[in-house]
Amino acid sequence: MEIRSVNELGDLSGVRVLVRTALNVPMEQGAVSDTFRLDRALKTIEFLTARGARVILASHRSETTGSLKPVFDYLKKKIALVYVDDIAGVKAHAAALALKDGQSLMLENLRWDKGEKANDEHFVRELTSMADMYVDDDFTTAHRPHASIIGVPKFLPSYAGFQFLAELEGLTPALTPQSPSLAILGGKKLETKVPLLQTLLKKYDHVFVGGALANDFFLAKGYEIGKSLASGTDVASRLLNDSKILLPTEVSVATVDGRDDVQADNVGEGETISDIAPRSIAALKPYIDKARMILWNGPMGNFENGFREGTDILASFIAKAQGTKIVGGGDTLASIQDLGLEKDFTFVSTAGGAMLDFLANGTLPGIEALESSKATRS
Ligand code: 3PG
């Protein structure tokens, strides 16, 4: 079934619209430290308020007890916005009732209420009774079967916002890659990426495994990985002989004064693999250059601790490639943004786990909820 777009909506004067939006952003010392998602969220909010809607913004922070007030402090400089330190109780209802056409209200962190994660029907009713209509603009949380994602669209006429649709449209071509195709998977926690890896191996001509994910493959090959991070699953040994899998040939190990490049099978017992070596990326370059589709998620090294050279070199190689280039994941994004390469990619996703689940399964609970929402506007 089709997902309805906010673009279909005309005059919304007097209409209360509950917007599930992506406000889960990094914070430092009580203030927003990365506004990328927030700036992208504005398009849908401004579209709705320009049509006279009374917008109620609902979102979460991963830190369950964390407040969304710092996000309010950022957004109030951009739009006519009020804040309430409540989610769906008496104060929130009163604030929603007091809204005027074109104004927005920000509710507090949905996860303060246990009903959000539990998709509790009572909580869903409390949320829906504040609004006449629902817009989901949070693709980044569409993999969570939570109240504000899958519960609310059962009871309110539902639409997808611009950011949600942009993610869906931007990522969909990666589900059916044209040959020759190359998927590049990095980061850590192989155990959480098994379904995706299996899907990629079915659909892509080659899958390059980098970052800490590669360490599991090195172990399965019988290589020493010293003190490097590995997940401990046996998946790598089962996939090792798949000829589509490409692994780094050379890695960097952390030393007291920086890094040393060594062959992947020559890591010492006391050493820690911190990144892939530039020569490994050079070996991957012919695949990058000839691919008609490149999908990339996850850093090639221990990015958060400053080992980002491999990721940065890879980003600059992919940026120059001719094929379709779809990327996502927090650190991958940070690298591309810091290098000013965003415009050289076909699509840069703001989603993390949702991107991985969408690519693995071809859909998400939040997509299905919008597709099957039967409620209509009276
Ligand atoms: C994200 O930031 O990736 C999404 O908002 C989901 O957050 P979560 O992992 O806390 O559910």
Boltz pocket constraint, residues with backbone or C-beta under 6 A from the ligand:
constraints:
  - pocket:
      binder: B
      contacts: [[A, 22], [A, 24], [A, 60], [A, 61], [A, 62], [A, 63], [A, 140], [A, 141], [A, 144], [A, 350], [A, 351], [A, 352], [A, 353], [A, 354]]
      max_distance: 6.0
